[in-house]
Amino acid sequence: MSCHRRRSVGNRERSRQRLQSMPTQQWRRRDREQGTVGGGNESFGGSGRSRVLVHRSSEHNRFRVACERVAMQRGDGRMKNWCWLNLGRARTEQEWKVIFRRMREAGVHAILPEVFNNHEAWWGSDHLPVAEALLERLIPLAHEADLEIHAWMHTMTCNIAEIYDAHPDWYDVSRRGDSAAVKPAYVDYYKFLCPSRPEVHDFLKRRVAELAALDGLDGIHLDYIRFPDVILAEALQPKYDIVQDREYPEYDYCYCEVCRDAFRSASGVDITAVEEPADNEEWRQFRYDRITRLVNDILAPIGSAAGKQVTAAVFPNWRHVRQEWHVWHVDAVLPMLYQSFYNEQIAWVGGQCKAGIERMQRKGGSKPLYSGLFIPALDPAQLSEAIQVSRAAGAAGVSLFNFESMTPEHWQAFTTATA
Protein backbone atom coordinates (compact mmCIF):
# COMPACT_ATOMS: atom_id res chain seq x y z
CA MET A 1 0.00 0.00 0.00
CA SER A 2 1.52 3.36 -1.01
CA CYS A 3 2.13 6.16 1.46
CA HIS A 4 -0.71 8.31 0.21
CA ARG A 5 -3.10 5.34 0.13
CA ARG A 6 -2.97 4.73 3.86
CA ARG A 7 -5.09 7.81 4.41
CA SER A 8 -7.83 6.50 2.12
CA VAL A 9 -8.42 3.02 3.56
CA GLY A 10 -11.76 3.98 5.06
CA ASN A 11 -12.94 5.62 1.87
CA ARG A 12 -11.90 2.59 -0.16
CA GLU A 13 -13.76 0.21 2.15
CA ARG A 14 -16.89 2.32 1.85
CA SER A 15 -16.47 2.32 -1.95
CA ARG A 16 -16.18 -1.46 -1.95
CA GLN A 17 -19.30 -1.82 0.14
CA ARG A 18 -21.23 0.45 -2.23
CA LEU A 19 -19.92 -1.45 -5.24
CA GLN A 20 -20.77 -4.84 -3.76
CA SER A 21 -24.34 -3.80 -3.05
CA MET A 22 -24.86 -2.00 -6.36
CA PRO A 23 -27.02 -3.99 -8.82
CA THR A 24 -25.74 -4.38 -12.37
CA GLN A 25 -28.46 -2.08 -13.73
CA GLN A 26 -27.41 0.64 -11.31
CA TRP A 27 -23.76 0.27 -12.38
CA ARG A 28 -24.74 0.84 -15.99
CA ARG A 29 -27.06 3.74 -15.11
CA ARG A 30 -24.33 5.48 -13.14
CA ASP A 31 -21.87 5.09 -16.01
CA ARG A 32 -24.37 6.54 -18.49
CA GLU A 33 -24.81 9.53 -16.21
CA GLN A 34 -21.03 10.03 -16.17
CA GLY A 35 -20.65 9.75 -19.93
CA THR A 36 -19.73 6.10 -20.49
CA VAL A 37 -21.33 4.10 -23.27
CA GLY A 38 -22.23 0.48 -22.47
CA GLY A 39 -20.16 -2.13 -24.27
CA GLY A 40 -21.61 -5.65 -24.34
CA ASN A 41 -19.63 -8.04 -22.18
CA GLU A 42 -17.02 -5.37 -21.47
CA SER A 43 -18.32 -4.20 -18.14
CA PHE A 44 -17.10 -0.62 -18.41
CA GLY A 45 -17.55 0.00 -22.19
CA GLY A 46 -16.48 3.04 -24.19
CA SER A 47 -14.92 4.34 -27.40
CA GLY A 48 -12.83 7.28 -28.58
CA ARG A 49 -9.39 8.78 -27.85
CA SER A 50 -7.81 10.19 -24.71
CA ARG A 51 -6.43 13.72 -24.50
CA VAL A 52 -3.09 14.81 -23.10
CA LEU A 53 -2.98 15.73 -19.41
CA VAL A 54 -0.14 17.26 -17.45
CA HIS A 55 1.99 14.67 -15.64
CA ARG A 56 2.70 14.76 -11.97
CA SER A 57 6.08 16.11 -10.96
CA SER A 58 9.02 13.72 -11.29
CA GLU A 59 9.88 14.27 -7.62
CA HIS A 60 6.42 13.15 -6.52
CA ASN A 61 6.57 10.11 -8.79
CA ARG A 62 9.96 9.02 -7.44
CA PHE A 63 8.55 9.30 -3.91
CA ARG A 64 5.45 7.34 -4.98
CA VAL A 65 7.53 4.54 -6.53
CA ALA A 66 9.69 4.28 -3.40
CA CYS A 67 6.55 3.89 -1.31
CA GLU A 68 5.17 1.25 -3.68
CA ARG A 69 8.39 -0.78 -3.39
CA VAL A 70 7.79 -0.91 0.35
CA ALA A 71 4.16 -1.86 -0.26
CA MET A 72 5.16 -4.83 -2.43
CA GLN A 73 7.17 -6.24 0.47
CA ARG A 74 4.71 -5.56 3.30
CA GLY A 75 3.67 -9.12 4.07
CA ASP A 76 0.90 -7.84 6.36
CA GLY A 77 -1.90 -9.87 4.79
CA ARG A 78 -3.32 -7.08 2.61
CA MET A 79 -3.78 -8.13 -1.00
CA LYS A 80 -2.53 -6.14 -3.95
CA ASN A 81 -4.44 -6.89 -7.14
CA TRP A 82 -3.55 -6.36 -10.79
CA CYS A 83 -5.34 -6.42 -14.14
CA TRP A 84 -3.94 -6.96 -17.64
CA LEU A 85 -5.49 -4.55 -20.14
CA ASN A 86 -5.44 -4.45 -23.96
CA LEU A 87 -5.36 -1.06 -25.68
CA GLY A 88 -6.78 -1.90 -29.10
CA ARG A 89 -10.23 -0.44 -28.45
CA ALA A 90 -10.56 3.33 -28.87
CA ARG A 91 -11.95 5.20 -25.85
CA THR A 92 -12.42 8.79 -24.77
CA GLU A 93 -10.64 10.34 -21.84
CA GLN A 94 -13.88 10.31 -19.84
CA GLU A 95 -14.38 6.62 -20.56
CA TRP A 96 -10.86 5.82 -19.35
CA LYS A 97 -11.54 7.82 -16.19
CA VAL A 98 -14.69 5.82 -15.44
CA ILE A 99 -12.93 2.52 -16.20
CA PHE A 100 -10.05 3.35 -13.87
CA ARG A 101 -12.29 4.66 -11.10
CA ARG A 102 -14.44 1.55 -11.16
CA MET A 103 -11.46 -0.78 -11.27
CA ARG A 104 -10.03 0.92 -8.21
CA GLU A 105 -13.36 0.77 -6.37
CA ALA A 106 -13.59 -2.93 -7.19
CA GLY A 107 -10.25 -3.64 -5.53
CA VAL A 108 -7.67 -3.36 -8.34
CA HIS A 109 -4.48 -1.56 -7.33
CA ALA A 110 -2.32 -1.82 -10.45
CA ILE A 111 -3.08 -1.99 -14.17
CA LEU A 112 -0.96 -3.59 -16.88
CA PRO A 113 -1.75 -1.99 -20.26
CA GLU A 114 -0.27 -3.89 -23.20
CA VAL A 115 2.04 -1.27 -24.66
CA PHE A 116 4.07 -3.53 -26.98
CA ASN A 117 2.21 -6.45 -28.53
CA ASN A 118 5.20 -7.75 -30.55
CA HIS A 119 4.53 -5.60 -33.60
CA GLU A 120 3.64 -2.04 -32.51
CA ALA A 121 4.11 0.31 -29.58
CA TRP A 122 1.49 2.30 -27.67
CA TRP A 123 3.84 5.06 -26.55
CA GLY A 124 5.87 7.60 -28.49
CA SER A 125 8.73 5.24 -29.35
CA ASP A 126 11.49 6.56 -31.58
CA HIS A 127 12.54 3.13 -32.89
CA LEU A 128 9.39 0.97 -33.01
CA PRO A 129 6.23 1.26 -35.15
CA VAL A 130 3.78 3.35 -33.11
CA ALA A 131 0.06 2.58 -33.03
CA GLU A 132 -0.64 5.60 -30.83
CA ALA A 133 1.18 7.47 -28.05
CA LEU A 134 -1.51 6.46 -25.58
CA LEU A 135 0.51 5.36 -22.55
CA GLU A 136 1.66 8.90 -21.83
CA ARG A 137 -1.97 10.00 -21.62
CA LEU A 138 -3.07 7.09 -19.45
CA ILE A 139 -0.43 7.61 -16.75
CA PRO A 140 -2.01 10.70 -15.15
CA LEU A 141 -5.51 9.25 -15.54
CA ALA A 142 -4.49 6.09 -13.69
CA HIS A 143 -2.84 8.09 -10.92
CA GLU A 144 -5.93 10.27 -10.60
CA ALA A 145 -7.85 7.05 -9.84
CA ASP A 146 -5.17 5.95 -7.33
CA LEU A 147 -3.98 3.14 -9.61
CA GLU A 148 -0.43 2.12 -10.35
CA ILE A 149 0.32 1.75 -14.06
CA HIS A 150 2.88 -0.77 -15.33
CA ALA A 151 3.85 -1.04 -19.00
CA TRP A 152 3.21 -4.60 -20.21
CA MET A 153 5.62 -5.45 -23.04
CA HIS A 154 6.20 -8.58 -25.07
CA THR A 155 9.93 -9.18 -24.81
CA MET A 156 11.34 -11.99 -26.96
CA THR A 157 8.62 -12.15 -29.61
CA CYS A 158 9.05 -9.65 -32.43
CA ASN A 159 6.78 -9.53 -35.48
CA ILE A 160 8.00 -6.24 -36.91
CA ALA A 161 8.55 -6.96 -40.60
CA GLU A 162 11.41 -4.49 -40.86
CA ILE A 163 13.24 -6.38 -38.12
CA TYR A 164 12.82 -9.96 -39.31
CA ASP A 165 13.48 -8.96 -42.92
CA ALA A 166 16.65 -7.03 -42.10
CA HIS A 167 17.90 -9.20 -39.23
CA PRO A 168 16.77 -12.82 -39.65
CA ASP A 169 19.91 -13.88 -37.77
CA TRP A 170 18.51 -12.28 -34.58
CA TYR A 171 15.91 -15.04 -34.24
CA ASP A 172 15.92 -18.42 -32.49
CA VAL A 173 16.78 -21.53 -34.50
CA SER A 174 15.18 -24.89 -33.69
CA ARG A 175 17.05 -28.16 -33.27
CA ARG A 176 15.67 -29.08 -36.69
CA GLY A 177 17.40 -26.03 -38.14
CA ASP A 178 14.35 -23.83 -38.78
CA SER A 179 14.53 -20.11 -38.04
CA ALA A 180 11.71 -18.73 -35.91
CA ALA A 181 11.67 -15.75 -38.26
CA VAL A 182 10.70 -17.97 -41.19
CA LYS A 183 9.08 -21.07 -39.71
CA PRO A 184 7.95 -20.35 -36.15
CA ALA A 185 6.54 -23.06 -33.90
CA TYR A 186 2.78 -23.46 -33.51
CA VAL A 187 1.56 -20.03 -34.67
CA ASP A 188 2.88 -17.31 -36.94
CA TYR A 189 3.48 -14.77 -34.17
CA TYR A 190 5.90 -17.13 -32.35
CA LYS A 191 8.85 -15.32 -33.87
CA PHE A 192 11.20 -15.38 -30.88
CA LEU A 193 14.47 -13.48 -30.70
CA CYS A 194 17.64 -15.22 -29.53
CA PRO A 195 18.67 -14.19 -25.99
CA SER A 196 22.37 -14.84 -26.68
CA ARG A 197 22.92 -12.18 -29.33
CA PRO A 198 24.34 -8.77 -28.33
CA GLU A 199 22.32 -7.09 -31.10
CA VAL A 200 19.13 -8.44 -29.53
CA HIS A 201 20.26 -7.19 -26.13
CA ASP A 202 20.72 -3.69 -27.56
CA PHE A 203 17.31 -3.82 -29.26
CA LEU A 204 15.56 -4.81 -26.04
CA LYS A 205 17.55 -2.42 -23.86
CA ARG A 206 16.42 0.48 -26.02
CA ARG A 207 12.76 -0.47 -25.52
CA VAL A 208 13.08 -0.80 -21.75
CA ALA A 209 15.05 2.45 -21.56
CA GLU A 210 12.33 4.33 -23.43
CA LEU A 211 9.69 3.06 -21.02
CA ALA A 212 11.89 3.70 -17.99
CA ALA A 213 12.24 7.33 -19.08
CA LEU A 214 8.47 7.97 -19.01
CA ASP A 215 7.63 10.32 -16.17
CA GLY A 216 5.11 8.82 -13.77
CA LEU A 217 5.19 5.24 -15.07
CA ASP A 218 5.23 2.94 -12.05
CA GLY A 219 6.75 -0.15 -13.58
CA ILE A 220 7.75 -2.30 -16.53
CA HIS A 221 6.16 -5.72 -16.93
CA LEU A 222 8.09 -8.30 -18.95
CA ASP A 223 6.01 -10.86 -20.85
CA TYR A 224 7.23 -13.51 -23.31
CA ILE A 225 10.56 -13.39 -21.52
CA ARG A 226 11.41 -16.96 -22.45
CA PHE A 227 12.02 -19.46 -25.24
CA PRO A 228 9.14 -20.99 -27.23
CA ASP A 229 7.35 -23.82 -25.41
CA VAL A 230 9.23 -27.03 -26.08
CA ILE A 231 6.15 -28.81 -24.70
CA LEU A 232 2.77 -27.09 -24.73
CA ALA A 233 0.33 -27.21 -21.83
CA GLU A 234 -1.69 -30.43 -22.07
CA ALA A 235 -5.03 -28.91 -23.04
CA LEU A 236 -3.46 -26.86 -25.85
CA GLN A 237 -1.84 -29.75 -27.70
CA PRO A 238 -5.08 -31.02 -29.34
CA LYS A 239 -5.65 -27.52 -30.71
CA TYR A 240 -2.57 -28.01 -32.89
CA ASP A 241 -3.24 -31.71 -33.48
CA ILE A 242 0.00 -32.73 -31.77
CA VAL A 243 1.04 -35.05 -28.96
CA GLN A 244 4.17 -33.95 -27.12
CA ASP A 245 5.33 -36.86 -25.01
CA ARG A 246 8.93 -35.65 -25.19
CA GLU A 247 10.98 -32.73 -26.53
CA TYR A 248 10.76 -32.80 -30.32
CA PRO A 249 13.36 -31.02 -32.52
CA GLU A 250 10.94 -28.65 -34.24
CA TYR A 251 9.93 -27.09 -30.90
CA ASP A 252 13.35 -27.12 -29.19
CA TYR A 253 15.28 -23.81 -29.23
CA CYS A 254 17.87 -22.25 -29.63
CA TYR A 255 20.52 -23.94 -31.77
CA CYS A 256 21.87 -20.90 -33.61
CA GLU A 257 25.63 -20.64 -34.01
CA VAL A 258 25.93 -18.04 -31.25
CA CYS A 259 24.20 -20.31 -28.71
CA ARG A 260 26.14 -23.38 -29.84
CA ASP A 261 29.49 -21.58 -29.69
CA ALA A 262 28.77 -20.08 -26.27
CA PHE A 263 27.81 -23.50 -24.90
CA ARG A 264 30.88 -25.12 -26.42
CA SER A 265 33.11 -22.47 -24.83
CA ALA A 266 31.48 -22.97 -21.43
CA SER A 267 31.23 -26.77 -21.40
CA GLY A 268 33.53 -28.14 -24.08
CA VAL A 269 30.52 -29.90 -25.62
CA ASP A 270 29.30 -29.55 -29.20
CA ILE A 271 25.58 -29.91 -28.61
CA THR A 272 24.94 -30.85 -32.24
CA ALA A 273 27.09 -33.95 -31.70
CA VAL A 274 25.02 -35.11 -28.71
CA GLU A 275 22.61 -37.91 -29.63
CA GLU A 276 19.79 -36.64 -27.40
CA PRO A 277 20.29 -32.97 -26.45
CA ALA A 278 17.09 -32.97 -24.37
CA ASP A 279 18.83 -35.27 -21.86
CA ASN A 280 21.85 -33.00 -21.40
CA GLU A 281 21.39 -31.16 -18.11
CA GLU A 282 24.20 -28.68 -18.81
CA TRP A 283 22.53 -27.67 -22.08
CA ARG A 284 19.20 -27.29 -20.34
CA GLN A 285 20.73 -25.09 -17.61
CA PHE A 286 22.63 -23.07 -20.21
CA ARG A 287 19.35 -21.99 -21.76
CA TYR A 288 17.76 -21.22 -18.39
CA ASP A 289 20.80 -19.03 -17.74
CA ARG A 290 20.48 -17.23 -21.09
CA ILE A 291 17.07 -15.89 -20.06
CA THR A 292 18.09 -15.27 -16.45
CA ARG A 293 21.11 -13.24 -17.58
CA LEU A 294 18.91 -11.18 -19.88
CA VAL A 295 16.58 -10.36 -16.98
CA ASN A 296 19.05 -9.95 -14.12
CA ASP A 297 22.02 -8.34 -15.85
CA ILE A 298 20.59 -6.51 -18.85
CA LEU A 299 16.92 -5.48 -18.64
CA ALA A 300 15.85 -5.29 -14.98
CA PRO A 301 18.75 -3.00 -13.98
CA ILE A 302 17.58 -0.39 -16.50
CA GLY A 303 14.14 -0.18 -14.94
CA SER A 304 15.44 -0.32 -11.39
CA ALA A 305 17.97 2.46 -12.01
CA ALA A 306 15.10 4.69 -13.17
CA GLY A 307 13.07 3.95 -10.03
CA LYS A 308 10.60 1.66 -11.80
CA GLN A 309 9.26 -1.61 -10.45
CA VAL A 310 10.16 -4.51 -12.73
CA THR A 311 7.78 -7.49 -12.82
CA ALA A 312 7.36 -10.51 -15.07
CA ALA A 313 4.58 -12.75 -16.38
CA VAL A 314 5.85 -16.30 -15.96
CA PHE A 315 4.87 -19.92 -16.58
CA PRO A 316 4.06 -22.54 -13.95
CA ASN A 317 5.67 -25.18 -16.23
CA TRP A 318 8.84 -23.10 -16.26
CA ARG A 319 11.16 -25.85 -17.51
CA HIS A 320 9.24 -26.15 -20.79
CA VAL A 321 9.96 -22.51 -21.66
CA ARG A 322 13.47 -22.36 -20.09
CA GLN A 323 12.26 -19.77 -17.60
CA GLU A 324 13.94 -20.21 -14.19
CA TRP A 325 12.04 -17.26 -12.75
CA HIS A 326 12.56 -18.18 -9.11
CA VAL A 327 16.13 -16.81 -9.39
CA TRP A 328 15.24 -13.59 -11.19
CA HIS A 329 16.04 -10.19 -9.69
CA VAL A 330 12.63 -8.63 -10.23
CA ASP A 331 10.24 -6.91 -7.84
CA ALA A 332 7.41 -9.41 -8.30
CA VAL A 333 6.30 -12.35 -10.43
CA LEU A 334 2.85 -12.95 -11.91
CA PRO A 335 2.62 -16.65 -12.83
CA MET A 336 -0.11 -17.35 -15.37
CA LEU A 337 -2.02 -20.03 -13.47
CA TYR A 338 -4.54 -20.84 -16.18
CA GLN A 339 -5.83 -24.15 -14.84
CA SER A 340 -7.89 -24.95 -17.94
CA PHE A 341 -4.70 -25.02 -20.07
CA TYR A 342 -3.41 -27.89 -17.95
CA ASN A 343 -6.68 -29.83 -17.55
CA GLU A 344 -6.63 -28.98 -13.86
CA GLN A 345 -9.14 -27.84 -11.25
CA ILE A 346 -9.04 -24.60 -9.29
CA ALA A 347 -7.25 -26.21 -6.34
CA TRP A 348 -4.24 -26.54 -8.67
CA VAL A 349 -3.94 -22.73 -8.70
CA GLY A 350 -3.26 -22.69 -4.98
CA GLY A 351 -0.79 -25.55 -5.30
CA GLN A 352 1.17 -23.67 -7.95
CA CYS A 353 1.26 -20.52 -5.81
CA LYS A 354 2.69 -22.52 -2.93
CA ALA A 355 5.21 -24.32 -5.14
CA GLY A 356 6.43 -21.07 -6.71
CA ILE A 357 6.88 -19.36 -3.34
CA GLU A 358 8.76 -22.37 -1.98
CA ARG A 359 11.10 -22.47 -5.02
CA MET A 360 12.00 -18.82 -4.49
CA GLN A 361 12.61 -19.40 -0.79
CA ARG A 362 14.85 -22.41 -1.48
CA LYS A 363 17.03 -20.18 -3.66
CA GLY A 364 17.67 -17.92 -0.69
CA GLY A 365 15.19 -15.18 -1.34
CA SER A 366 11.62 -14.37 -2.13
CA LYS A 367 9.53 -11.76 -3.85
CA PRO A 368 5.78 -11.15 -4.00
CA LEU A 369 3.91 -13.65 -6.15
CA TYR A 370 0.59 -12.59 -7.66
CA SER A 371 -1.64 -15.35 -8.98
CA GLY A 372 -2.54 -14.80 -12.65
CA LEU A 373 -6.14 -15.88 -13.26
CA PHE A 374 -7.66 -16.66 -16.68
CA ILE A 375 -11.12 -15.11 -16.55
CA PRO A 376 -12.58 -16.81 -19.69
CA ALA A 377 -12.24 -20.15 -17.86
CA LEU A 378 -13.75 -18.93 -14.57
CA ASP A 379 -17.35 -18.11 -13.80
CA PRO A 380 -17.86 -15.61 -10.93
CA ALA A 381 -18.09 -18.33 -8.27
CA GLN A 382 -14.94 -20.00 -9.58
CA LEU A 383 -13.15 -16.65 -9.62
CA SER A 384 -13.95 -16.26 -5.92
CA GLU A 385 -12.61 -19.74 -5.25
CA ALA A 386 -9.41 -19.07 -7.22
CA ILE A 387 -8.80 -15.90 -5.21
CA GLN A 388 -9.38 -17.75 -1.95
CA VAL A 389 -7.01 -20.63 -2.75
CA SER A 390 -4.36 -18.16 -3.98
CA ARG A 391 -4.54 -16.16 -0.79
CA ALA A 392 -4.46 -19.30 1.39
CA ALA A 393 -1.34 -20.49 -0.45
CA GLY A 394 0.55 -17.28 0.28
CA ALA A 395 -0.01 -15.21 -2.87
CA ALA A 396 0.33 -11.48 -2.28
CA GLY A 397 -2.71 -10.90 -4.50
CA VAL A 398 -4.07 -11.81 -7.92
CA SER A 399 -3.85 -10.54 -11.48
CA LEU A 400 -6.85 -10.74 -13.79
CA PHE A 401 -6.48 -11.76 -17.43
CA ASN A 402 -7.97 -9.73 -18.64
CA PHE A 403 -10.09 -6.61 -18.24
CA GLU A 404 -12.05 -7.28 -21.43
CA SER A 405 -13.24 -10.65 -20.07
CA MET A 406 -14.60 -9.28 -16.79
CA THR A 407 -18.41 -9.02 -16.60
CA PRO A 408 -20.26 -7.02 -13.91
CA GLU A 409 -20.89 -10.32 -12.14
CA HIS A 410 -17.16 -11.09 -12.18
CA TRP A 411 -16.42 -7.66 -10.70
CA GLN A 412 -18.93 -8.19 -7.92
CA ALA A 413 -17.41 -11.58 -7.09
CA PHE A 414 -13.90 -10.14 -7.23
CA THR A 415 -14.79 -7.28 -4.89
CA THR A 416 -16.31 -9.62 -2.33
CA ALA A 417 -13.45 -12.12 -2.47
CA THR A 418 -10.69 -9.52 -2.12
CA ALA A 419 -12.33 -7.39 0.58
RAVENPE-V897387 format. One record per residue. SS is DSSP state (a for helix, b for strand, c for the rest). PSI is psi in degrees with one decimal (NA if undefined). OMEGA is omega in degrees with one decimal (* if undefined). Layout:
((SS;PSI;OMEGA) (SS;PSI;OMEGA))
This chain:
((c;128.3;-177.3) (c;164.4;-177.0) (a;-44.2;-176.4) (a;-10.5;179.0) (a;-21.9;-177.9) (a;-31.5;-177.0) (a;-11.3;-174.1) (a;16.0;-177.6) (a;-45.8;-179.3) (a;-43.0;178.5) (a;-40.2;-178.7) (a;-40.1;178.3) (a;-41.0;178.0) (a;-38.0;178.0) (a;-40.9;179.2) (a;-41.8;-180.0) (a;-41.6;178.0) (a;-43.0;-177.6) (a;-42.2;-178.6) (a;-36.5;-176.3) (a;-4.9;-174.9) (c;118.3;177.4) (c;156.1;-179.4) (a;-41.2;-179.5) (a;-37.6;-179.5) (a;-37.7;174.4) (a;-51.8;-175.0) (a;-37.3;178.9) (a;-41.8;-179.2) (a;-39.1;178.6) (a;-37.9;177.3) (a;-39.5;-179.7) (a;-28.4;-178.1) (c;10.6;170.3) (c;14.1;-179.5) (c;133.6;178.8) (c;135.8;178.3) (c;151.4;-173.9) (b;57.2;175.3) (c;-131.1;-178.7) (c;-14.4;176.2) (b;115.2;-166.4) (c;-21.1;-177.7) (c;-22.7;173.6) (c;-175.6;171.6) (c;160.2;174.1) (c;161.4;178.3) (c;-167.1;-178.2) (c;148.4;176.7) (c;158.8;176.0) (c;160.2;-176.9) (c;133.0;173.2) (c;159.8;179.4) (c;133.2;179.8) (c;157.3;172.4) (c;162.9;180.0) (c;149.4;-179.9) (a;-31.7;178.9) (a;-44.2;179.4) (a;-39.9;-178.4) (a;-37.3;177.0) (a;-40.5;177.3) (a;-41.7;-179.3) (a;-44.3;-179.4) (a;-40.8;178.3) (a;-42.4;178.2) (a;-39.5;-178.5) (a;-32.7;176.4) (a;-40.7;175.7) (a;-42.6;-177.9) (a;-37.9;-178.9) (a;-23.8;-175.7) (c;10.1;-169.4) (c;-49.3;-178.9) (c;29.3;-177.2) (c;13.5;176.3) (c;-12.2;179.6) (c;131.2;-178.6) (c;146.3;168.8) (c;128.4;-171.9) (c;144.5;-172.7) (b;164.7;175.3) (b;123.2;172.8) (b;143.1;-170.7) (b;123.0;174.9) (c;151.5;-175.1) (c;9.1;-174.3) (c;-24.1;-177.8) (c;129.7;-179.2) (c;135.8;179.8) (c;155.1;175.7) (c;166.3;176.7) (a;-42.0;-179.8) (a;-38.2;178.5) (a;-41.3;175.5) (a;-41.0;-179.9) (a;-44.1;-179.7) (a;-42.6;177.5) (a;-50.0;-176.6) (a;-41.0;179.4) (a;-44.5;-176.7) (a;-35.1;175.1) (a;-43.5;-179.3) (a;-42.5;177.5) (a;-34.4;-177.9) (a;-18.4;179.2) (c;11.9;173.8) (c;137.9;179.7) (c;-24.4;-175.3) (b;136.5;177.9) (b;151.8;-176.7) (b;78.3;178.0) (b;137.7;-178.1) (b;99.1;-172.7) (b;-14.2;169.2) (b;114.4;-172.9) (c;24.4;177.7) (c;-1.9;173.6) (c;-13.4;176.2) (c;153.6;-177.3) (b;151.7;177.1) (c;32.7;167.8) (c;175.0;-175.3) (c;63.0;-179.0) (c;145.5;177.1) (c;6.6;179.7) (c;-1.4;178.0) (c;153.7;171.7) (c;134.5;-175.0) (b;121.6;173.0) (c;-47.7;179.5) (c;142.7;176.0) (c;69.3;-174.1) (c;-34.6;-175.5) (a;-42.8;-179.1) (a;-30.0;179.9) (a;-27.1;-179.3) (a;-27.0;-176.0) (a;-54.2;-179.7) (a;-30.1;178.6) (a;-39.6;177.0) (a;-44.3;180.0) (a;-36.1;177.6) (a;-31.9;178.8) (c;5.9;-179.5) (c;36.6;176.1) (c;140.1;165.6) (b;153.7;177.1) (b;121.8;-176.3) (b;129.9;-176.6) (b;113.0;-179.5) (b;116.8;-178.2) (b;134.9;167.5) (b;136.8;-171.9) (c;-66.6;-172.6) (c;-19.9;177.2) (b;134.3;179.9) (c;113.4;-179.6) (c;29.0;175.8) (c;116.5;-173.2) (a;-38.6;-179.3) (a;-30.0;-179.8) (a;-51.6;-176.3) (a;-21.2;174.0) (a;-42.2;-176.8) (a;-28.3;-173.4) (c;58.5;179.9) (a;-23.2;179.4) (a;-11.7;178.3) (a;-11.8;-168.5) (b;154.7;176.5) (c;151.8;174.4) (b;132.3;-178.7) (b;166.5;176.9) (c;-25.3;177.5) (c;-11.3;178.0) (c;7.1;-179.2) (c;135.3;175.4) (b;136.5;176.7) (c;-18.9;177.4) (c;-27.6;-174.6) (c;-42.7;-177.4) (c;74.9;-178.1) (c;158.1;178.2) (c;142.0;169.4) (c;-65.8;-174.0) (c;158.7;-172.7) (c;-31.3;-176.1) (c;-2.7;-180.0) (c;49.2;176.3) (c;91.7;-175.0) (b;137.0;174.4) (b;155.4;179.3) (c;126.7;-177.8) (c;-2.4;-179.2) (c;-16.3;-170.1) (c;127.9;178.6) (a;-34.4;179.3) (a;-36.5;176.7) (a;-41.4;176.7) (a;-46.9;-178.7) (a;-40.3;179.3) (a;-44.4;-179.3) (a;-37.9;178.5) (a;-38.9;-179.5) (a;-39.7;178.6) (a;-48.7;-179.6) (a;-39.1;179.8) (a;-38.9;177.0) (a;-45.1;179.8) (a;-40.4;-179.1) (a;-24.5;-178.9) (c;-7.3;-177.8) (c;120.9;-179.5) (c;128.1;175.9) (c;-17.1;178.5) (c;131.2;-175.9) (c;-31.1;-175.8) (b;171.7;177.9) (b;127.6;-173.6) (b;114.0;-176.5) (b;120.5;174.9) (b;163.2;-176.9) (c;39.4;178.2) (c;76.6;-168.6) (c;-179.7;167.3) (c;166.2;171.6) (c;152.5;179.6) (c;118.3;175.0) (c;-27.9;172.0) (c;122.2;179.8) (c;157.3;170.7) (c;145.7;-169.2) (a;-42.9;-175.7) (a;-15.8;-179.4) (a;-21.8;-175.8) (a;-42.6;178.0) (a;-27.3;179.0) (a;-32.2;-179.0) (a;10.1;177.9) (c;46.4;179.0) (c;155.7;171.2) (c;120.3;-177.9) (c;87.3;178.7) (c;-0.5;175.2) (c;-178.3;-179.9) (c;111.3;-178.8) (c;148.6;-173.5) (a;-37.1;-175.0) (a;-12.8;-179.7) (a;2.6;-172.9) (c;118.4;-175.1) (b;158.2;-2.0) (c;137.5;-178.2) (c;29.3;176.0) (c;167.3;-175.7) (a;-31.2;179.2) (a;-44.9;177.6) (a;-44.0;-178.8) (a;-43.9;-179.1) (a;-40.4;179.3) (a;-39.9;179.3) (a;-38.6;178.8) (a;-40.3;179.0) (a;-36.6;-177.2) (a;-33.2;-171.1) (a;-17.3;-174.0) (c;6.9;-175.6) (c;131.2;169.7) (c;106.0;-172.6) (a;-25.0;179.4) (a;-16.2;178.6) (a;-4.8;-180.0) (c;131.4;-175.2) (c;-42.9;179.4) (c;88.2;-177.8) (a;-29.7;-178.2) (a;-21.2;-179.0) (a;-2.0;-177.5) (c;108.1;-175.5) (a;-34.7;178.3) (a;-40.8;179.6) (a;-38.5;177.1) (a;-48.3;-179.1) (a;-35.4;177.4) (a;-42.3;-178.1) (a;-35.2;170.2) (a;-46.4;-174.6) (a;-28.5;177.0) (a;-44.4;-179.9) (a;-41.9;179.8) (a;-43.0;178.1) (a;-40.7;179.3) (a;-41.6;179.3) (a;-56.6;-169.1) (a;-37.0;-171.5) (a;-17.1;-171.4) (a;-51.1;-172.6) (a;-51.9;-177.0) (a;-39.4;179.5) (a;-28.6;179.1) (a;-47.7;178.4) (a;-44.2;-178.1) (a;-40.3;-179.8) (a;-26.7;178.9) (c;5.4;179.5) (c;19.0;179.5) (c;144.4;168.4) (b;141.4;176.6) (b;122.6;-178.9) (b;169.4;-178.2) (b;140.9;169.9) (b;124.4;-171.2) (b;166.3;-176.0) (c;142.9;171.0) (c;-37.5;176.7) (c;64.1;-168.6) (a;-31.1;-179.1) (a;-32.8;-175.5) (a;-12.7;176.3) (a;11.8;176.3) (c;47.1;-169.0) (c;82.3;-176.5) (c;65.4;-168.3) (a;-16.0;179.7) (a;-6.4;174.9) (a;11.4;-178.6) (c;146.2;178.0) (c;69.5;177.4) (c;168.3;-177.1) (c;-24.6;179.2) (b;157.8;174.9) (b;145.0;179.4) (b;81.5;179.7) (b;136.0;-178.0) (b;92.1;-172.2) (c;66.4;-174.7) (c;87.6;-168.9) (a;-31.9;-178.4) (a;-27.2;178.6) (a;-24.8;-173.7) (a;12.2;-177.9) (c;41.4;-177.1) (c;166.2;176.4) (c;174.9;-174.0) (c;-29.9;177.9) (a;-29.1;178.0) (a;-33.9;179.6) (a;-48.1;178.4) (a;-39.7;178.4) (a;-38.6;178.9) (a;-35.8;174.5) (a;-49.0;-178.9) (a;-44.5;-178.9) (a;-41.6;179.6) (a;-42.9;178.5) (a;-42.6;-179.7) (a;-37.6;177.3) (a;-43.3;178.5) (a;-42.2;-179.5) (a;-37.7;179.1) (a;-25.8;178.8) (c;7.7;173.8) (c;9.9;179.4) (c;173.8;178.8) (c;162.9;176.9) (c;159.6;179.6) (b;137.9;175.7) (b;125.4;179.2) (b;125.2;-173.1) (b;114.9;178.2) (b;122.6;-174.0) (b;133.4;-176.4) (b;99.2;-171.6) (a;-37.6;179.7) (a;-20.8;-180.0) (a;12.1;-177.8) (c;122.8;169.0) (c;171.7;-175.6) (a;-40.5;179.3) (a;-39.2;178.7) (a;-34.2;175.0) (a;-45.4;177.4) (a;-44.0;-179.7) (a;-41.9;-179.9) (a;-38.6;176.8) (a;-43.5;-178.6) (a;-44.6;-178.7) (a;-31.2;176.6) (a;-47.3;179.9) (a;-44.1;-178.9) (a;-28.7;-178.6) (c;-3.7;176.8) (c;3.8;177.1) (c;143.6;179.7) (c;-6.8;-179.5) (b;-165.3;-179.9) (b;162.9;173.2) (b;130.2;-174.1) (b;126.0;171.5) (b;108.1;-4.8) (c;-176.9;-177.3) (a;-42.5;-175.5) (a;-21.5;-178.7) (a;-7.7;-176.2) (c;122.6;173.7) (c;167.6;174.2) (a;-35.7;179.3) (a;-37.5;174.7) (a;-43.7;-178.8) (a;-40.4;179.1) (a;-42.4;178.5) (a;-40.9;179.3) (a;-45.7;-179.2) (a;-43.7;179.7) (a;-44.0;-174.8) (a;-27.1;-176.9) (a;-0.7;-177.1) (c;NA;*))
